[in-house]
Amino acid sequence: MGRWIALVLMVGCSGAEPFDCAEVAIGTSDGGVDDCDRQACQSCVDACGADCVVLESYPPQYSCGAEGSWTVHDACPDWALPTTSR
């Protein structure tokens, strides 16, 4: 039996300013920000403010406990992992 360990990056703490989703969202190959991931992050910040945390997965999951959690698939149901062609 294996054990799974979830690594949680605390991006904010209670009473602090909400974090900037453009800084924590998935980056694009052209240096921009993935809009679907930014929207998922912003949903968490809108609902929970500084209590939002980023669960280290790919794509990231933005969570604030019982209030909810969001991923790119909530903002863009058809989102797919970025790929590159050779």
C-alpha positions in Angstrom: 0.0 0.0 0.0 1.4 3.3 -1.0 0.8 6.6 0.7 0.0 9.8 -1.1 1.2 13.0 0.2 -0.4 16.2 -0.8 2.0 19.2 -1.0 0.2 22.4 -0.2 1.7 25.8 -1.0 0.3 28.4 1.3 -0.1 31.4 -0.9 -1.9 33.5 1.6 -2.8 33.5 5.2 -5.8 34.8 7.1 -6.0 38.6 7.2 -3.4 39.1 4.5 -4.0 40.6 1.1 -5.3 38.2 -1.6 -2.5 37.0 -3.9 -2.1 37.9 -7.5 -3.5 35.1 -9.7 -1.4 36.3 -12.7 1.7 35.4 -10.6 0.7 31.9 -9.6 -1.3 30.7 -12.7 0.1 28.4 -15.4 2.4 30.3 -17.7 2.1 30.0 -21.5 5.0 29.4 -23.9 4.9 33.1 -25.0 5.3 34.4 -21.5 1.6 35.1 -20.9 -0.8 33.5 -18.4 -3.2 30.7 -19.1 -6.6 32.5 -18.9 -8.5 29.4 -17.8 -6.1 28.8 -14.9 -6.2 32.5 -14.0 -10.0 32.4 -13.9 -9.9 29.3 -11.6 -7.5 31.1 -9.3 -9.6 34.2 -9.3 -12.8 32.2 -8.4 -11.0 31.0 -5.3 -9.8 34.5 -4.4 -13.2 36.0 -5.0 -14.8 33.4 -2.7 -12.1 33.2 0.0 -9.7 36.0 -0.3 -6.3 35.4 1.4 -7.5 32.0 2.7 -7.1 30.5 -0.8 -4.2 28.0 -1.2 -2.7 26.3 -4.3 -2.6 22.5 -4.2 0.6 21.5 -6.1 -0.9 19.4 -8.9 -1.0 19.9 -12.6 -3.2 21.6 -13.4 -3.2 23.4 -10.1 -6.2 23.2 -7.8 -7.1 26.4 -5.9 -8.9 25.6 -2.6 -10.2 27.2 0.6 -11.5 24.2 2.4 -15.3 23.9 2.9 -15.9 27.0 0.7 -14.8 25.1 -2.4 -12.0 24.4 -4.8 -11.5 25.3 -8.4 -9.4 24.1 -11.4 -9.1 25.1 -15.0 -11.8 22.7 -15.9 -14.3 24.8 -13.9 -13.5 27.8 -16.0 -13.0 26.0 -19.3 -14.5 22.5 -19.3 -12.7 21.6 -22.6 -9.2 22.7 -21.4 -6.4 20.4 -22.4 -2.8 20.3 -21.3 -0.6 22.5 -23.5 1.4 20.5 -26.0 4.2 21.4 -28.3 4.8 20.1 -31.8 8.2 19.3 -33.3 
